[in-house]
Amino acid sequence: MKKAEQLVKQGEQFILGLVWSYRRCWEAACRHDGIDPNTPFACFSRENPYRPFLDRLSQEYQEALTAYLVWGYVGLRISQR
């Protein structure tokens, strides 16, 4: 595997890990406030201990997208015809 391909693969795995972590944190925050986790938008209480983690994960996700998109489209699959 070429170096550029390895970097794209690492970026893809890192971003997918952030997405997974955000989803788990979202579910925990929703449970804490008694909100359905499948809702697309929620306003969490000030006492919710997961709010800072969601904010940080969201920021890391945006930074990772910016950093890894420099190497190409992360997760793009081109099919052979």
Secondary structure, 3 states (H helix, E strand, C coil): CCHHHHHHHHHHHHHHHHHHHHHHHHHHHHHHHCCCCCCCCCCCCCCCCCHHHHHHHHHHHHHHHHHHHCCCCCCCCCCCC
